[in-house]
Amino acid sequence: MADKREIAESLYRALERGTSDDVLSILSERLSGERTEKLHLSRTPVLVSIGRELGKLLSGRAWKFDRFRELWKLSYSRKQLLAQGLVSGREVRLIIIGALGVFSKKEYESTKSFVLDMADTIQDWETCDQMALRVMVNLAIQNRDEILAILRRWLHSGNKWVRRLAIATIPPYIRAREEEADTCLEIIGDAMEEEDREVRKAIGWALREVSKKDWAAVFEFLRRWAADGDRNTMQIIKDGMKKLPKEKQDELRQLMGN
């Protein structure tokens, strides 16, 4: 494919001119031959890499967050459903997320404000998870108490993607802060009766990642829920216990009556 830096420079010039529509045209032209044969989607790592290059170019530009807000909203204006439950405009959003990953390490407040403004607009799991993996974790590492409080608040949102964003931040956070298993499980505990399938899948993912750091804590946590949980909770436990020792999985199954 064309050099990622070259594509990023083209996007930078379009953003500098304030022409968001040109950004869409550039991506349509430059990425048309890069989409996978089976799903006809540009690969996520490629888009994020372009975003990182763009983020470097935008360093120090005061206008970048305003332009990104406009571009993010524009990415949803021609919404169409794609393969695997994704939504059109993903190329724009993933490039923005790649750039935010750069900004989030040095511009905490502005990046946080952008995420808070845009979180409720998320409409698919990929945008949600990439925001968690590449942006939210950096913010949480810098200001643990504030970001974890935001995650707890998001768990009560009426928007399932906001709730998923809260949970999807746990896997990268526990990888960076493996001593915080108890804190992560406390947050997960507020979601153990989740009804939405997309959010439950993220909870299972989070539990498996915490298990890699402290399986004993996860087992005790799930054991308490297995004794008195509803149908949704049982599904979460079955998914979340997969990284526990086999004998501990068997014990949980017995408690659930399986």
Rosetta silent file (secondary structure, phi, psi, omega in degrees, C-alpha in Angstrom):
SEQUENCE: MADKREIAESLYRALERGTSDDVLSILSERLSGERTEKLHLSRTPVLVSIGRELGKLLSGRAWKFDRFRELWKLSYSRKQLLAQGLVSGREVRLIIIGALGVFSKKEYESTKSFVLDMADTIQDWETCDQMALRVMVNLAIQNRDEILAILRRWLHSGNKWVRRLAIATIPPYIRAREEEADTCLEIIGDAMEEEDREVRKAIGWALREVSKKDWAAVFEFLRRWAADGDRNTMQIIKDGMKKLPKEKQDELRQLMGN
SCORE:     score description
SCORE:     0.000 S_00000001
   1 L     0.000  166.768  176.426    0.000    0.000    0.000 S_00000001
   2 L   -60.932  153.751 -177.835    0.986    3.648   -0.219 S_00000001
   3 L   -57.684  132.210 -177.905    3.222    4.878    2.568 S_00000001
   4 H   -61.580  -36.700  178.468    1.235    5.460    5.784 S_00000001
   5 H   -63.760  -39.366  179.974    3.131    8.666    6.423 S_00000001
   6 H   -64.072  -42.756  177.561    2.199    9.927    2.970 S_00000001
   7 H   -63.685  -42.554  179.537   -1.498    9.228    3.583 S_00000001
   8 H   -61.407  -39.352  178.736   -1.247   10.920    6.976 S_00000001
   9 H   -64.540  -38.248  177.036    0.337   13.997    5.370 S_00000001
  10 H   -64.468  -42.102  178.287   -2.529   14.204    2.864 S_00000001
  11 H   -65.416  -39.826  178.878   -5.052   13.988    5.693 S_00000001
  12 H   -59.270  -46.371 -179.001   -3.147   16.599    7.659 S_00000001
  13 H   -62.606  -38.343  178.233   -3.281   19.078    4.776 S_00000001
  14 H   -66.481  -41.458  178.471   -7.027   18.515    4.390 S_00000001
  15 H   -66.893  -37.943  179.232   -7.621   19.046    8.100 S_00000001
  16 H   -62.242  -36.412  177.016   -5.441   22.149    8.085 S_00000001
  17 H   -74.839  -15.319 -178.126   -7.662   23.577    5.337 S_00000001
  18 L    78.717   26.531 -177.360  -10.711   22.656    7.395 S_00000001
  19 L  -109.251   87.061 -176.683  -12.172   20.509    4.619 S_00000001
  20 H   -63.908  -35.323  179.208  -13.535   17.399    6.276 S_00000001
  21 H   -61.512  -32.549  178.104  -15.148   16.146    3.074 S_00000001
  22 H   -65.105  -32.936  177.488  -11.690   16.043    1.498 S_00000001
  23 H   -60.811  -44.635  179.496  -10.587   13.659    4.246 S_00000001
  24 H   -63.471  -40.398  179.894  -13.311   11.226    3.222 S_00000001
  25 H   -65.449  -41.190  179.142  -12.350   11.540   -0.438 S_00000001
  26 H   -61.905  -44.807 -178.756   -8.680   10.913    0.313 S_00000001
  27 H   -67.108  -40.538  179.178   -9.460    7.788    2.309 S_00000001
  28 H   -60.493  -39.976 -178.293  -11.856    6.472   -0.310 S_00000001
  29 H   -75.991  -46.780 -170.970   -9.202    6.865   -2.996 S_00000001
  30 H   -79.461  -22.849 -177.152   -6.114    5.779   -1.094 S_00000001
  31 L  -106.117    0.758 -175.045   -7.591    2.796    0.730 S_00000001
  32 H   -60.237  -34.065 -179.110   -9.831    1.393   -2.001 S_00000001
  33 H   -90.383    2.779 -176.155   -7.263   -1.243   -2.973 S_00000001
  34 H  -104.022   -0.945 -177.693   -6.414   -2.188    0.586 S_00000001
  35 L   -75.641  145.355 -177.041   -9.721   -3.671    1.670 S_00000001
  36 L   -65.589  149.254 -176.927   -9.776   -7.385    2.426 S_00000001
  37 L   -67.454  -36.794 -174.931  -11.159   -9.669   -0.249 S_00000001
  38 L   -78.850  -51.070 -174.007  -13.561  -11.466    2.068 S_00000001
  39 L  -101.325  -10.494 -179.308  -15.043   -8.680    4.214 S_00000001
  40 L    58.046   41.837  179.223  -14.130   -5.665    2.046 S_00000001
  41 L  -124.416  141.402  172.466  -12.811   -3.817    5.096 S_00000001
  42 L   -68.843  141.071 -176.230   -9.552   -1.947    5.595 S_00000001
  43 L   -68.149  135.651 -177.939   -7.447   -3.677    8.227 S_00000001
  44 H   -55.434  -48.555 -179.256   -7.682   -2.160   11.677 S_00000001
  45 H   -58.854  -34.575  178.491   -3.890   -2.064   12.345 S_00000001
  46 H   -64.673  -45.670 -178.812   -3.330   -0.184    9.082 S_00000001
  47 H   -64.910  -42.767  179.626   -5.899    2.467    9.979 S_00000001
  48 H   -65.369  -37.362  178.432   -4.572    2.888   13.503 S_00000001
  49 H   -64.618  -41.097  175.216   -1.016    3.210   12.170 S_00000001
  50 H   -60.847  -41.260  178.715   -2.097    5.972    9.791 S_00000001
  51 H   -61.594  -39.993  178.458   -3.766    7.635   12.770 S_00000001
  52 H   -63.526  -42.171  177.302   -0.569    7.486   14.798 S_00000001
  53 H   -62.729  -41.320  177.969    1.357    9.148   11.982 S_00000001
  54 H   -63.651  -40.036  178.970   -1.345   11.802   11.726 S_00000001
  55 H   -59.601  -39.125  177.920   -1.200   12.325   15.474 S_00000001
  56 H   -64.128  -41.447 -179.792    2.521   13.088   15.268 S_00000001
  57 H   -66.595  -31.672 -176.154    1.912   15.646   12.527 S_00000001
  58 H   -86.471   -2.914 -179.317   -0.862   17.308   14.523 S_00000001
  59 L   -54.832  128.014  178.512    1.201   17.702   17.677 S_00000001
  60 L    86.125   -3.991  179.974    0.933   21.277   18.912 S_00000001
  61 L   -87.561  114.439 -173.610   -1.962   22.207   16.617 S_00000001
  62 L   -65.205  -25.791 -173.551   -4.615   23.874   18.782 S_00000001
  63 L   -85.990   -4.935 -168.283   -7.404   23.251   16.259 S_00000001
  64 H   -63.236  -39.297 -177.432   -7.028   19.491   15.970 S_00000001
  65 H   -69.059  -36.933  176.772   -9.670   18.420   18.490 S_00000001
  66 H   -64.166  -42.402  178.440  -12.337   20.668   16.950 S_00000001
  67 H   -64.834  -38.863  179.184  -11.576   19.269   13.497 S_00000001
  68 H   -67.304  -36.264  176.887  -11.686   15.728   14.859 S_00000001
  69 H   -61.375  -45.842  179.743  -15.078   16.364   16.479 S_00000001
  70 H   -62.731  -43.815 -177.439  -16.471   17.532   13.157 S_00000001
  71 H   -68.725  -39.323  178.801  -14.914   14.612   11.297 S_00000001
  72 H   -60.459  -47.465  179.445  -16.097   12.037   13.855 S_00000001
  73 H   -64.379  -38.148  178.119  -19.697   13.219   13.558 S_00000001
  74 H   -63.241  -31.743 -178.676  -19.404   13.267    9.772 S_00000001
  75 H   -62.624  -22.604  179.101  -18.282    9.632    9.845 S_00000001
  76 L   -98.636   -2.721 -172.053  -21.756    8.656   11.037 S_00000001
  77 L   -73.367  -22.145  179.465  -23.709   10.916    8.674 S_00000001
  78 L  -118.718   48.911 -169.923  -23.880    8.340    5.880 S_00000001
  79 L   -61.145  129.654  171.868  -24.362    5.349    8.128 S_00000001
  80 L  -139.622  148.938  177.456  -24.539    1.888    6.598 S_00000001
  81 E   -81.329  136.372  179.099  -24.149   -1.516    8.218 S_00000001
  82 L  -112.198 -172.389  177.192  -21.015   -3.433    7.251 S_00000001
  83 H   -64.234  153.367  173.905  -19.782   -6.961    7.901 S_00000001
  84 H    60.441   29.925  176.600  -19.472   -8.256   11.473 S_00000001
  85 H    73.587   16.791  179.542  -21.851   -5.677   12.914 S_00000001
  86 L   -87.855  167.845 -175.372  -19.615   -2.728   12.020 S_00000001
  87 E  -124.075  138.473  179.920  -20.794    0.673   10.828 S_00000001
  88 L   -56.114  155.202 -173.295  -19.583    2.676    7.828 S_00000001
  89 L    91.456    1.242 -176.729  -17.211    5.537    8.558 S_00000001
  90 H   -61.605  -33.059 -179.000  -15.001    3.175   10.580 S_00000001
  91 H   -61.211  -42.877  177.678  -11.883    4.168    8.621 S_00000001
  92 H   -63.151  -48.574 -175.018  -12.247    7.763    9.794 S_00000001
  93 H   -65.270  -39.918 -178.829  -12.967    6.801   13.392 S_00000001
  94 H   -70.964  -32.966  174.334  -10.095    4.338   13.690 S_00000001
  95 H   -66.127  -43.264  176.379   -7.653    6.847   12.253 S_00000001
  96 H   -60.004  -43.703  179.977   -8.894    9.414   14.776 S_00000001
  97 H   -62.374  -39.995  176.240   -8.502    6.843   17.566 S_00000001
  98 H   -59.279  -41.682  177.822   -4.939    6.148   16.414 S_00000001
  99 H   -68.458  -40.822  178.131   -4.180    9.864   16.651 S_00000001
 100 H   -61.057  -32.580  176.461   -5.904   10.150   20.030 S_00000001
 101 H   -59.988  -33.666  175.785   -3.628    7.382   21.268 S_00000001
 102 H   -72.665  -48.310 -177.446   -0.729    9.765   20.587 S_00000001
 103 H   -63.559  -36.435 -171.256   -2.458   12.792   22.133 S_00000001
 104 L   -62.884  -18.454 -179.067   -3.667   10.899   25.206 S_00000001
 105 L   -84.896  -16.230 -177.251   -0.129   10.515   26.522 S_00000001
 106 L  -129.142  -19.765 -176.570    0.569   14.255   26.608 S_00000001
 107 L  -124.747   69.677 -172.960   -2.775   16.082   26.386 S_00000001
 108 H   -57.836  -55.091 -172.029   -4.858   14.423   29.071 S_00000001
 109 H   -63.612  -45.154 -178.312   -7.605   16.995   29.554 S_00000001
 110 H   -67.798  -38.300  178.239   -8.316   17.660   25.880 S_00000001
 111 H   -67.747  -43.149  177.982   -8.307   13.969   25.014 S_00000001
 112 H   -59.184  -44.219 -179.929  -10.567   13.162   27.948 S_00000001
 113 H   -61.879  -40.041  178.434  -13.004   15.888   26.896 S_00000001
 114 H   -61.516  -47.753 -178.744  -13.106   14.503   23.356 S_00000001
 115 H   -62.600  -43.632  179.396  -13.887   10.979   24.575 S_00000001
 116 H   -62.164  -37.374  179.526  -16.567   12.226   26.963 S_00000001
 117 H   -69.568  -36.198 -171.446  -18.169   14.232   24.147 S_00000001
 118 H   -98.648  -13.200 -173.206  -18.108   11.371   21.629 S_00000001
 119 H   -55.240  -41.214 -175.541  -18.703    8.290   23.804 S_00000001
 120 H   -74.324   -7.995  178.517  -22.467    8.395   23.409 S_00000001
 121 H   -90.522  -11.976 -176.677  -22.171    8.470   19.599 S_00000001
 122 L   -61.910  137.686 -174.422  -20.400    5.076   19.376 S_00000001
 123 L  -132.982   10.413  177.851  -22.492    2.529   17.479 S_00000001
 124 L  -154.240  160.200 -173.850  -20.352   -0.586   17.064 S_00000001
 125 H   -67.676  -32.990 -176.522  -18.053   -2.860   19.061 S_00000001
 126 H   -67.580  -48.293  177.396  -14.871   -2.122   17.080 S_00000001
 127 H   -57.878  -44.122  179.985  -14.957    1.625   17.636 S_00000001
 128 H   -59.456  -52.884 -174.052  -15.756    0.985   21.280 S_00000001
 129 H   -69.284  -37.758  178.759  -12.976   -1.529   21.893 S_00000001
 130 H   -66.943  -36.125  175.944  -10.310    0.380   19.977 S_00000001
 131 H   -62.629  -39.812  178.750  -11.115    3.512   21.980 S_00000001
 132 H   -67.278  -47.351 -173.412  -10.647    1.493   25.162 S_00000001
 133 H   -69.780  -31.595 -170.159   -7.462   -0.263   24.049 S_00000001
 134 H  -112.798  -14.276 -176.165   -5.671    2.743   22.601 S_00000001
 135 H  -125.675  -57.189 -175.028   -7.007    5.804   24.419 S_00000001
 136 H   -58.777  -38.266 -179.441   -8.888    5.111   27.638 S_00000001
 137 H   -63.198  -38.721  178.369   -6.106    2.994   29.108 S_00000001
 138 H   -63.955  -39.234  178.187   -3.594    5.831   28.653 S_00000001
 139 H   -66.327  -41.197 -178.693   -5.935    8.225   30.437 S_00000001
 140 H   -65.361  -35.879  179.234   -6.506    5.724   33.265 S_00000001
 141 H   -67.017  -34.720 -178.473   -2.795    5.253   33.799 S_00000001
 142 H   -78.354  -38.475 -177.228   -2.322    9.016   34.124 S_00000001
 143 L  -138.704   78.158 -174.716   -5.299    9.736   36.380 S_00000001
 144 H   -52.231  -54.651 -171.190   -6.509    6.493   37.920 S_00000001
 145 H   -63.673  -43.637 -178.262   -9.125    7.861   40.303 S_00000001
 146 H   -66.914  -45.408 -176.900  -10.853   10.166   37.840 S_00000001
 147 H   -70.387  -39.181  177.853  -11.023    7.679   34.980 S_00000001
 148 H   -65.018  -33.382  175.313  -12.156    4.758   37.139 S_00000001
 149 H   -65.361  -37.959  176.588  -14.911    7.000   38.498 S_00000001
 150 H   -64.499  -42.758  178.374  -15.951    7.718   34.909 S_00000001
 151 H   -59.260  -43.490  179.895  -16.016    3.978   34.141 S_00000001
 152 H   -62.949  -39.073  178.401  -18.269    3.362   37.136 S_00000001
 153 H   -67.822  -40.575  179.747  -20.610    6.119   35.990 S_00000001
 154 H   -61.600  -29.688 -179.405  -20.687    4.774   32.439 S_00000001
 155 L   -62.416  -16.244  179.431  -21.876    1.385   33.687 S_00000001
 156 L  -102.604    9.569  179.485  -25.220    3.024   34.479 S_00000001
 157 L   -69.735  150.448  173.735  -25.621    4.564   31.019 S_00000001
 158 L   -80.224   -6.592  179.793  -28.686    3.756   28.950 S_00000001
 159 L   -96.575  119.268 -176.204  -26.384    3.357   25.939 S_00000001
 160 H   -63.658  -30.269 -178.496  -25.008   -0.177   25.698 S_00000001
 161 H   -73.150  -31.073  173.915  -21.892    0.992   23.853 S_00000001
 162 H   -67.430  -41.825  177.184  -20.997    3.378   26.654 S_00000001
 163 H   -63.170  -41.080  178.886  -21.395    0.514   29.122 S_00000001
 164 H   -65.005  -38.899  178.936  -19.217   -1.677   26.905 S_00000001
 165 H   -58.829  -40.520  177.255  -16.586    1.073   26.683 S_00000001
 166 H   -59.530  -47.863 -177.774  -16.362    1.075   30.473 S_00000001
 167 H   -71.681  -38.474 -177.980  -15.821   -2.677   30.617 S_00000001
 168 H   -66.391  -15.359  176.285  -13.540   -2.820   27.557 S_00000001
 169 L   -76.447  -21.085 -177.635  -11.129   -0.491   29.351 S_00000001
 170 H   -64.272  -47.308 -178.358  -10.501   -3.163   32.006 S_00000001
 171 H   -55.637  -51.370  178.640   -8.438   -5.593   29.845 S_00000001
 172 H   -68.241  -29.186 -179.893   -5.737   -3.083   28.821 S_00000001
 173 H   -68.103  -43.677 -178.943   -5.792   -1.511   32.284 S_00000001
 174 H   -68.981  -28.433  175.375   -5.131   -4.786   34.122 S_00000001
 175 H   -65.313  -35.859 -179.391   -2.281   -5.557   31.711 S_00000001
 176 H   -84.668  -27.862 -176.738   -0.659   -2.265   32.699 S_00000001
 177 L  -130.887   70.003 -171.542   -1.603   -2.415   36.387 S_00000001
 178 H   -66.457  -15.857  177.261   -1.665   -6.105   37.284 S_00000001
 179 H   -77.925   -3.631 -174.275   -1.770   -5.344   41.023 S_00000001
 180 H  -102.088   30.036 -179.704   -5.258   -3.844   40.579 S_00000001
 181 H   -58.095  -43.892 -177.844   -7.236   -7.067   40.127 S_00000001
 182 H   -62.634  -40.939  178.576   -9.476   -6.311   43.114 S_00000001
 183 H   -64.251  -43.351  178.827  -10.302   -2.843   41.803 S_00000001
 184 H   -62.523  -41.382  179.953  -11.107   -4.211   38.350 S_00000001
 185 H   -68.125  -31.702  176.310  -13.342   -6.896   39.838 S_00000001
 186 H   -63.460  -41.833  177.733  -15.136   -4.288   41.922 S_00000001
 187 H   -66.570  -45.797  179.386  -16.000   -2.396   38.727 S_00000001
 188 H   -59.853  -34.124 -179.477  -17.011   -5.601   36.930 S_00000001
 189 H   -57.195  -30.041  178.851  -19.244   -6.457   39.874 S_00000001
 190 L   -74.581   -6.644 -176.606  -21.511   -3.544   38.975 S_00000001
 191 L  -117.911    5.805 -170.999  -22.109   -5.138   35.564 S_00000001
 192 L   -71.371   -9.445  175.005  -22.648   -8.800   36.439 S_00000001
 193 L  -109.391   22.056 -178.403  -26.400   -8.636   35.814 S_00000001
 194 L   -58.191  135.837 -178.059  -25.991   -6.992   32.407 S_00000001
 195 L   -94.216  -25.850 -174.941  -28.766   -7.867   29.950 S_00000001
 196 L   -82.181  134.280 -175.897  -27.178   -6.831   26.655 S_00000001
 197 H   -63.294  -41.785 -177.794  -25.202   -9.497   24.823 S_00000001
 198 H   -62.982  -36.471  179.222  -22.552   -7.106   23.451 S_00000001
 199 H   -75.409  -39.292  178.489  -21.755   -5.841   26.933 S_00000001
 200 H   -60.576  -37.553  178.459  -21.771   -9.350   28.445 S_00000001
 201 H   -62.348  -38.976  178.151  -19.187  -10.428   25.876 S_00000001
 202 H   -68.215  -34.972  178.108  -16.920   -7.592   27.003 S_00000001
 203 H   -64.804  -43.651  177.169  -17.399   -8.593   30.640 S_00000001
 204 H   -59.447  -42.957  177.304  -16.311  -12.146   29.844 S_00000001
 205 H   -59.292  -47.075 -179.290  -13.258  -10.755   28.057 S_00000001
 206 H   -61.086  -43.431  179.802  -12.399   -8.564   31.049 S_00000001
 207 H   -63.159  -39.307  178.514  -12.712  -11.476   33.476 S_00000001
 208 H   -64.923  -38.265  179.648  -10.418  -13.637   31.355 S_00000001
 209 H   -69.775  -39.584  177.056   -7.800  -10.889   31.261 S_00000001
 210 H   -65.510  -34.564  178.916   -7.945  -10.344   35.025 S_00000001
 211 H   -59.536  -32.791 -179.414   -7.626  -14.127   35.456 S_00000001
 212 H   -66.695  -22.415 -178.883   -4.237  -14.009   33.739 S_00000001
 213 H  -100.307  -33.801 -177.665   -2.982  -11.739   36.528 S_00000001
 214 H  -155.734   78.552 -175.709   -4.840  -13.132   39.568 S_00000001
 215 H   -65.125  -31.353 -178.583   -6.941  -16.201   38.840 S_00000001
 216 H   -64.399  -41.061  178.906   -7.594  -16.862   42.534 S_00000001
 217 H   -64.982  -39.894  179.097   -9.273  -13.473   42.977 S_00000001
 218 H   -66.618  -41.212  178.985  -11.415  -14.076   39.876 S_00000001
 219 H   -60.105  -47.593 -179.510  -12.413  -17.529   41.109 S_00000001
 220 H   -62.836  -39.382  177.710  -13.558  -16.178   44.482 S_00000001
 221 H   -61.248  -49.154 -178.029  -15.419  -13.372   42.742 S_00000001
 222 H   -70.688  -31.699  178.727  -17.233  -15.763   40.381 S_00000001
 223 H   -62.144  -39.962  178.555  -17.909  -18.264   43.139 S_00000001
 224 H   -64.996  -40.523 -179.474  -19.928  -15.659   45.022 S_00000001
 225 H   -73.389  -33.217 -177.633  -21.940  -14.808   41.919 S_00000001
 226 H   -64.765  -27.154 -178.214  -22.438  -18.452   40.908 S_00000001
 227 L   -75.373  -21.365 -174.397  -24.312  -19.150   44.118 S_00000001
 228 L  -156.391   61.131 -179.283  -26.971  -16.529   43.500 S_00000001
 229 L  -121.942  161.120  178.383  -27.006  -15.140   39.971 S_00000001
 230 L   -89.435 -173.596 -176.097  -29.615  -14.753   37.242 S_00000001
 231 H   -60.486  -42.718  179.994  -29.503  -16.137   33.691 S_00000001
 232 H   -63.666  -40.377  179.052  -27.418  -13.239   32.390 S_00000001
 233 H   -63.895  -40.973  179.683  -24.939  -13.663   35.222 S_00000001
 234 H   -61.703  -38.767  178.550  -24.583  -17.374   34.522 S_00000001
 235 H   -66.010  -38.860  177.537  -23.715  -16.641   30.890 S_00000001
 236 H   -63.788  -44.137 -179.085  -21.070  -14.151   31.980 S_00000001
 237 H   -60.900  -45.661 -179.315  -19.557  -16.669   34.390 S_00000001
 238 H   -59.380  -38.827 -179.951  -19.352  -19.384   31.742 S_00000001
 239 H   -77.729  -38.541 -173.655  -17.540  -17.028   29.400 S_00000001
 240 H   -79.503  -16.057 -175.017  -15.387  -15.346   32.012 S_00000001
 241 L   -90.524    2.640 -169.294  -14.066  -18.461   33.750 S_00000001
 242 L   -66.392  -17.046  177.857  -12.280  -19.926   30.709 S_00000001
 243 L   -99.260    4.186  176.542   -8.795  -18.930   31.893 S_00000001
 244 L   -79.928  157.779  173.485   -9.226  -20.460   35.362 S_00000001
 245 L   -55.751  147.148 -174.615   -7.674  -23.832   36.247 S_00000001
 246 H   -55.226  -41.836 -177.814   -9.876  -26.686   35.053 S_00000001
 247 H   -65.474  -30.105  178.063  -10.728  -27.866   38.562 S_00000001
 248 H   -74.873  -35.640  174.129  -11.920  -24.371   39.466 S_00000001
 249 H   -62.840  -42.050  178.338  -14.075  -24.239   36.353 S_00000001
 250 H   -61.844  -39.533  179.817  -15.600  -27.582   37.365 S_00000001
 251 H   -64.614  -40.012  178.196  -16.326  -26.240   40.835 S_00000001
 252 H   -66.215  -38.683  178.192  -18.127  -23.232   39.370 S_00000001
 253 H   -62.034  -40.863  178.129  -20.172  -25.483   37.097 S_00000001
 254 H   -62.998  -41.106  179.017  -21.301  -27.515   40.100 S_00000001
 255 H   -64.934  -32.027  179.279  -22.356  -24.351   41.907 S_00000001
 256 H   -85.414   -3.747  179.296  -24.356  -23.297   38.841 S_00000001
 257 L    79.134   24.982 -179.834  -25.957  -26.733   38.617 S_00000001
 258 L  -103.751    0.000    0.000  -24.312  -27.644   35.305 S_00000001
